[in-house]
């Protein structure tokens, strides 16, 4: 089996080859909801955009590099991503998009997505010929 370990240097190179960083997420479900949770320290709430297209949730934003930091001549370790980031999440269940809620708690964005209600059983009546609507 191949070794799947990635060093900090390798992971930095992989991120730096792209124009945008990728947001780290936890996604989990309860009986009635799907939750997307992401730490976004250093991100102004006004720079965040959360959108839904069918079953694809997209979170984009910008984490600006603090202007008070001097430019580094050489990094010993660079794991922080500064600049634009985005993440697309294909939702794992049918949802009720009308009632999605997003909130911030201590630099963590929490998106709470209600699942669509399942119809347990529905009685379907048979129409008579004169009741048929075109």
KOLTORKE-279002 format. One record per residue (C-alpha): z, y, x; residue number from 1; residue in one letter. Coordinates in pm, whole numbers. Example, Ala and Ser with C-alpha at 12.3 -4.5 7.8 and 13.67 -1.06 7.14 Angstrom:
BEGIN
pz,py,px,i,aa
780,-450,1230,1,a
714,-106,1367,2,s
END
This chain:
BEGIN
pz,py,px,i,aa
0,0,0,1,x
-87,346,132,2,x
190,580,246,3,x
226,850,-23,4,x
463,1075,176,5,x
334,1433,215,6,x
495,1661,469,7,x
576,2026,396,8,x
291,2131,627,9,x
38,1910,443,10,x
151,2034,102,11,x
120,2396,216,12,x
-235,2335,338,13,x
-325,2177,4,14,x
-189,2478,-187,15,x
-340,2738,44,16,x
-691,2599,-7,17,x
-683,2722,-369,18,x
-693,3074,-508,19,x
-408,3004,-747,20,x
-78,2826,-716,21,x
26,2559,-961,22,x
342,2602,-1165,23,x
604,2326,-1133,24,x
701,2184,-1476,25,x
926,1945,-1658,26,x
780,1817,-1984,27,x
986,1605,-2219,28,x
1017,1527,-2587,29,x
1286,1485,-2845,30,x
1240,1338,-3189,31,x
1100,1665,-3328,32,x
984,1872,-3029,33,x
799,1876,-2698,34,x
955,2097,-2429,35,x
780,2252,-2128,36,x
1030,2396,-1877,37,x
935,2586,-1561,38,x
1134,2780,-1302,39,x
962,3113,-1249,40,x
1196,3313,-1026,41,x
1041,3638,-913,42,x
797,3653,-1204,43,x
807,3950,-1439,44,x
805,3832,-1800,45,x
523,4079,-1878,46,x
292,3905,-1628,47,x
323,3571,-1808,48,x
61,3451,-2052,49,x
115,3139,-2261,50,x
-170,3021,-2481,51,x
-267,2717,-2682,52,x
-620,2591,-2742,53,x
-617,2280,-2961,54,x
-383,2047,-2766,55,x
-403,2228,-2429,56,x
-113,2458,-2340,57,x
-187,2707,-2060,58,x
70,2908,-1869,59,x
-52,3175,-1626,60,x
125,3449,-1437,61,x
172,3632,-1111,62,x
454,3616,-857,63,x
408,3918,-631,64,x
526,3902,-272,65,x
821,4141,-233,66,x
689,4464,-80,67,x
1006,4503,128,68,x
922,4190,334,69,x
741,4255,664,70,x
419,4064,731,71,x
499,3747,926,72,x
331,3692,1259,73,x
396,3320,1243,74,x
563,3102,981,75,x
790,2815,1077,76,x
791,2693,717,77,x
609,2839,417,78,x
678,2679,79,79,x
692,2982,-151,80,x
371,3064,-332,81,x
299,3433,-387,82,x
25,3553,-618,83,x
-143,3418,-928,84,x
-52,3078,-1067,85,x
-157,2871,-1366,86,x
-94,2537,-1525,87,x
-276,2351,-1802,88,x
-79,2092,-1996,89,x
-246,1841,-2226,90,x
15,1790,-2495,91,x
105,1424,-2554,92,x
151,1440,-2934,93,x
21,1617,-3245,94,x
196,1953,-3281,95,x
269,2229,-3529,96,x
118,2527,-3345,97,x
242,2785,-3598,98,x
605,2746,-3488,99,x
587,2739,-3105,100,x
865,2939,-2939,101,x
890,3054,-2575,102,x
1204,3203,-2423,103,x
1341,3298,-2081,104,x
1679,3177,-1956,105,x
1785,3275,-1602,106,x
1431,3286,-1457,107,x
1330,2967,-1638,108,x
1061,2970,-1907,109,x
1122,2724,-2191,110,x
841,2651,-2435,111,x
956,2462,-2744,112,x
672,2303,-2940,113,x
742,2139,-3275,114,x
572,1806,-3334,115,x
356,1768,-3643,116,x
532,1585,-3920,117,x
407,1234,-3974,118,x
326,1135,-4327,119,x
532,822,-4379,120,x
371,717,-4704,121,x
150,896,-4949,122,x
50,773,-5290,123,x
-321,826,-5351,124,x
-430,822,-5710,125,x
-770,702,-5820,126,x
-971,962,-6006,127,x
-1152,874,-6326,128,x
-1523,948,-6346,129,x
-1478,1261,-6559,130,x
-1214,1396,-6314,131,x
-1444,1380,-6008,132,x
-1499,1720,-5847,133,x
-1807,1793,-5639,134,x
END
